[in-house]
Amino acid sequence: MDALEIVDNSLHIEDTASDDSAYHAADSAALLPRLSIFGLGYVGAVSVACFGDLGHRVVGVDIDAAKVDRINAGISPMVELDVPKLLRRGVAMGRVSATIDVRNALHETDISFICVGTPSATDGSCDLRYLQSACENIGAALATKEGYHVLVFRSTIPPGTTRNLLLPIIAKASGKEPGVDFGVAFHPEFLRESTAVADFFAPPKTVVGGIDARSIKAVADLYKDIDEDVLETSLEAAEMVKYVDNTWHALKVSFANEIGKICKVNDIDSHDVMEIFIQDTKLNLSPYYLKPGYAFGGSCLPKDVREIGHLARMAAVTTPLLDSILPSNHAQIQHAMDLITRLVPRRVSFLGLTFKAGTDDLRESPMLPLLTALAEQGVAVQVFDPHLDLKGSVRHHLAHARHSKNDGPDLATMLPEVLNQDLDAVMAHGDVVIVGHRTQDFQAAIAARREGQHVIDLVRLFDQPEDSDTYHGICW
Ligand SMILES: NC(=O)c1ccc[n+]([C@@H]2O[C@H](COP(=O)([O-])OP(=O)(O)OC[C@H]3O[C@@H](n4cnc5c(N)ncnc54)[C@H](O)[C@@H]3O)[C@@H](O)[C@H]2O)c1
């Protein structure tokens, strides 16, 4: 069946004239890029309906002939608010159609969206079979197409898949050169089922990664009337962000549920608590605490996470997520230790020892386990911290530090020997320098370090990390 012949104008529907939809665009199909959309499931069908409504000529493609027939009849293949209305109208206006003919769809359009399913395989990995098969068909069709074409992947796939797996399949099947004959982009999909059409026209964000600027621009231009601030990035970051988003959403649900259970056994209304929690957009629902880096510490977070775990245990409430926080934090300390010991240092300098910059508080500083472990291994350590002074607050804070869980036993005797208030002398000491605070002084010291001196950066000292053999970022 050739979709491009199917459009049935008799489907013209009564809601077209009286429709108050804000989405309905003027008929500008001739001016806009033509789109083919592969995979007519939840993502693909919404895209067909919405881009058709924006005025594009849109051809849906699926291996499931029943879905193709439904679209061509102006019937939505699934339940989703407003999709039936937009599809009916798109088909009636001759903008929207569907086909199982890959070649025709690709040849008669300028940009292809690929939205086929990527379900979980039995081992938990992402099953890429449908996508690989779609790419083989698309590559074969591309082989005989004149002119430049843009392929835009929307299926959720592990980072690296587009560049290392899909792009080679298409290049091989088409015999064409990426970046010259065709563009490639990854454009993750963030719409929520049940409000997908409204989300399409007011997206939470629009992200496009690509092999080149031309591919990215081709996709970004499609959204110029919807979202002017398209976030442009690499293919791999665009692929990754979708997993990060969904993992974050899942984490939020599980967090709220575990808090809810603890509230319930304590006769506290969890919705009251979380209503207050979400009012805090400075620290709670905000970018704060969301930059990858080193472990948390200080006088509050470790202690209070321990206590909430204790509360749960006392009430026999199961909280596997909350229980995993301290082990995760410990793993981050171990990860830093592994980075350091891999360099087999004999002398190590610490820049910053307190749990964060701008304080003299040593309580449960995650720098302390590194210091004591290295000292115990016989490494010569020296520490510079602008807020630690032996005669003053250090003695006071050591008393607290002894009570905390992860501080080495020898800290009280060790610290006076290793603290040095001369930054230059501490910089001169180590063959490895560990940076625990993000300050301008430390940026200057690291930028001016001697040749061959290694840096372990726990704090993303520079916005753009140094690209050298002697610079080691903890998570970048
Ligand atoms: N459902 C969502 O809300 C959502 C949101 C964001 C991202 N995603 C991702 O988008 C992708 C699609 O999700 P979905 O829920 O729309 O999937 P779906 O299972 O509803 O639909 C996939 C469609 O692809 C078709 N298909 C399979 N092989 C094909 C081929 N070779 N050529 C053409 N069509 C083919 C299938 O017949 C099916 O109609 C997945 O990777 C998913 O993880 C989904």
PDBQT file of the ligand as one rigid body, heavy atoms in Angstrom, charges set to zero:
ROOT
HETATM    1  N1  LIG A 501       6.196   5.597  25.322  1.00  0.00    +0.000 N 
HETATM    2  C1  LIG A 501       6.766   6.686  25.757  1.00  0.00    +0.000 C 
HETATM    3  O1  LIG A 501       6.140   7.514  26.434  1.00  0.00    +0.000 OA
HETATM    4  C2  LIG A 501       8.208   6.976  25.441  1.00  0.00    +0.000 A 
HETATM    5  C3  LIG A 501       8.751   8.189  25.865  1.00  0.00    +0.000 A 
HETATM    6  C4  LIG A 501      10.061   8.500  25.530  1.00  0.00    +0.000 A 
HETATM    7  C5  LIG A 501      10.820   7.598  24.805  1.00  0.00    +0.000 A 
HETATM    8  N2  LIG A 501      10.278   6.407  24.429  1.00  0.00    +0.000 N 
HETATM    9  C6  LIG A 501      11.108   5.508  23.626  1.00  0.00    +0.000 C 
HETATM   10  O2  LIG A 501      10.693   5.624  22.265  1.00  0.00    +0.000 OA
HETATM   11  C7  LIG A 501      10.762   4.365  21.611  1.00  0.00    +0.000 C 
HETATM   12  C8  LIG A 501       9.396   3.968  21.102  1.00  0.00    +0.000 C 
HETATM   13  O3  LIG A 501       8.526   3.833  22.205  1.00  0.00    +0.000 OA
HETATM   14  P1  LIG A 501       6.975   3.540  22.004  1.00  0.00    +0.000 P 
HETATM   15  O4  LIG A 501       6.372   3.492  23.343  1.00  0.00    +0.000 OA
HETATM   16  O5  LIG A 501       6.433   4.463  20.986  1.00  0.00    +0.000 OA
HETATM   17  O6  LIG A 501       7.060   2.058  21.369  1.00  0.00    +0.000 OA
HETATM   18  P2  LIG A 501       5.875   1.135  20.855  1.00  0.00    +0.000 P 
HETATM   19  O7  LIG A 501       6.258  -0.262  21.208  1.00  0.00    +0.000 OA
HETATM   20  O8  LIG A 501       4.551   1.682  21.286  1.00  0.00    +0.000 OA
HETATM   21  O9  LIG A 501       5.952   1.312  19.276  1.00  0.00    +0.000 OA
HETATM   22  C9  LIG A 501       7.051   0.914  18.518  1.00  0.00    +0.000 C 
HETATM   23  C10 LIG A 501       6.561   0.773  17.078  1.00  0.00    +0.000 C 
HETATM   24  O10 LIG A 501       7.689   0.496  16.261  1.00  0.00    +0.000 OA
HETATM   25  C11 LIG A 501       7.235  -0.375  15.236  1.00  0.00    +0.000 C 
HETATM   26  N3  LIG A 501       8.379  -0.989  14.582  1.00  0.00    +0.000 N 
HETATM   27  C12 LIG A 501       9.160  -2.003  15.007  1.00  0.00    +0.000 A 
HETATM   28  N4  LIG A 501      10.114  -2.280  14.091  1.00  0.00    +0.000 NA
HETATM   29  C13 LIG A 501       9.938  -1.395  13.083  1.00  0.00    +0.000 A 
HETATM   30  C14 LIG A 501      10.613  -1.159  11.862  1.00  0.00    +0.000 A 
HETATM   31  N5  LIG A 501      11.669  -1.892  11.479  1.00  0.00    +0.000 N 
HETATM   32  N6  LIG A 501      10.158  -0.169  11.059  1.00  0.00    +0.000 NA
HETATM   33  C15 LIG A 501       9.100   0.569  11.404  1.00  0.00    +0.000 A 
HETATM   34  N7  LIG A 501       8.411   0.393  12.560  1.00  0.00    +0.000 NA
HETATM   35  C16 LIG A 501       8.829  -0.585  13.382  1.00  0.00    +0.000 A 
HETATM   36  C17 LIG A 501       6.328  -1.343  15.969  1.00  0.00    +0.000 C 
HETATM   37  O11 LIG A 501       5.474  -2.052  15.092  1.00  0.00    +0.000 OA
HETATM   38  C18 LIG A 501       5.577  -0.367  16.883  1.00  0.00    +0.000 C 
HETATM   39  O12 LIG A 501       4.406   0.126  16.256  1.00  0.00    +0.000 OA
HETATM   40  C19 LIG A 501      11.347   3.398  22.649  1.00  0.00    +0.000 C 
HETATM   41  O13 LIG A 501      12.734   3.371  22.494  1.00  0.00    +0.000 OA
HETATM   42  C20 LIG A 501      10.981   4.032  23.971  1.00  0.00    +0.000 C 
HETATM   43  O14 LIG A 501      11.852   3.646  24.997  1.00  0.00    +0.000 OA
HETATM   44  C21 LIG A 501       8.991   6.085  24.720  1.00  0.00    +0.000 A 
ENDROOT
TORSDOF 0
